[in-house]
Amino acid sequence: MVVFSDFFATGLCFPLDAAVVEIFTLFGVFLHQMTPTSFLRLSLYMWLTKTCKLKPSPVGFARLFRCHYQPKMAVVRNGGETSEAEPQFGVYTFAFKGTVQSPVVAYRNKWGDWTSMWFYHKVPLDTVTQSRPLVVKEVGPLGEQPPVVEVDEETMESKAHIAMLREVLKVFGT
């Protein structure tokens, strides 16, 4: 799979926790489609959950976060005129849902040329299915509508996640 080096500066580490793989599977996204900020959000969720002795889960993550599409714009020059156009490239990021109280958002939105430093990470395939979550054979364009995961049921786990986030918000920002 394709991995960008800036992902490690923002919290990605191998081997991936099973809950992280399940989160990506639930949202239907892959590592190469995400921004470095996505891994800050994942790291925050995993750290808070494990610190408070809760079990990290894709449903718990989906209660707090949504997937957001970020198109990449390119400047096109035609003679003396310039205009912006969207190339066949965009990325997704995880963002707090608007219905969830969240830390003050003060994160790095511009990462420079983070997509230029990448490498392959070899993942062994399952011997029976000859596949693995988060591995794709073809890198295609992203849809403008990011994957939406609806979670309606309120459980003790979801109440614990919200309560934990409210406490941390008093002293923590991202």
N, C-alpha and C positions, 0 to 999 in steps of 0.2 A: 504494500500500500504506500501511497505518497504521503510524506510527512514534511512539514516545514520546520526549520530549525527554531524559529521564534516561538513555536508552540511549547518548547521545553522551558523557555524563560518565563512563561505564563502558567506553568503548572502541569503540563503533560509529562507523564512518566510511564515507562513500560516495566513490567506487563500491566496492561490496563485492568483496573478493577472490573469485575463482572458487571457491577451496576452501571459503570460508564458505557460498556458495550451495549447493555440493555437500553440505556437512555438514547444512544445513537440509533439503535434499531427501532425504538418506539417512534422517534421523530422521522425516521427514514432518511437520515443524513449520514455522510461519511466524513472522515477526518479531513480530506483534501478540500472539502466544501466550506470549511469553517474558518473564522478569523481567530487571531490569537486571543482576543477578548473572550471568546467562547470558553476557552480553557480556564480563564480567571473565574468565570461563573461556575463552571463545573468544580473547580478546586474549592471555591467558597462553599458550595453545597456539600461536597464530600467532607470537608473539614468540619463544618457545623454539625452535620448529621452524626459523624463518628465521635466528635467531642461530646455531644449530648447523649451518646449511647443509643442513638436511633439507627435503624437499618436503612442505608441508602437504597432508594428504589426509583425506577423510571417514573412511576406514578407520582411519587413524592416530588421529584424534580419538576414534572409537568404541572403540578399545582402552583409552583412558584415562577416558572420560566416559560417563555414562548420562543419560537424560532422566528427570526426576523431576517428578511432579505435585504442585502445591501448591494445595489448595482454599482458597477465601476464605470465611471465616466471618462471619456477620452476627448481631448480637444482636436477638432478637425479643422484644418485650414484649407480654404478653397479660394485661391487668389488672395485678395486682401481681407477677406472675411473669415472670422473664426466662429465656430459653433461647437456645442457639446453633442456627443453621440454616445450611445451605450454599446460597447463592444459585446461580443459573445462571452462575457465573463462577469460573474458576480459571486458573492459569497453569502453564507448564512452566519448569523451569530445568535447566541442565546441572550435574551433580554428578560428582565423582570416583567411579569404580567402587570398590567395597569391596575388590576384589582388587588394586588398584593403590596403591602407596605414594604418598601425596600430601602437599602442604604442610599445615601445621597450619591447620585451617579456622577462621578468625577473620574472617568477612566480615559485611558489613552485610545483615541479613536483613529488616529493616523499612525500607522506602523512603518512608514517609509516603504521601502521595496521588499517587504517581508516574503513575497512570493518567489523571489529570485533564489533564495537559499533553501533548497529542498533536497530530499533524498528518498530512496526506497527503503522501507522497513519490511523485511521478509517475515511472513506469517505462515506457519505450516497449515495446510488445508486439512479439513476433516477427511479421513480416508474413505468414508462411505459416500458422503455427499459431494466431495471435491469442491467444497466452498467453505467460507468462513464469514461471520458477520464483519462488516466494515471493509471488506475486500470487494473491489469492482474490477471487471475486466475492461470496461470502457468508460472513459471520463466524458460525460455529456454535458450540455449546457443546463443551467439551473432554471427552474421555473420561477417566475416572479412571485407567485403565491407560495410562501414557505409552508412546509408541512405543519398542519394544525393538529394539536392533540387536546381534546376536550376531556376534562376530568370533573365530573359533577358530584360524586359522592363525597361526603365529609366524614372522615373517619378519625379515630383517636390519633393515628399517625399524622394526618394532615393538620389537626389541631396542634399537635406537638411541634411540627415544623414551623407553623405560623408563630406560635408562642416563642420558640427558640429564636426566630428571625427578629421578632419585636424586641427581645432583650438585647440582642447583639447590635441592633440598629442604634441603640442609645450611645454606643461608644465606637462604632465601626463604620467606615465608609469605603467605597471601592473607587 
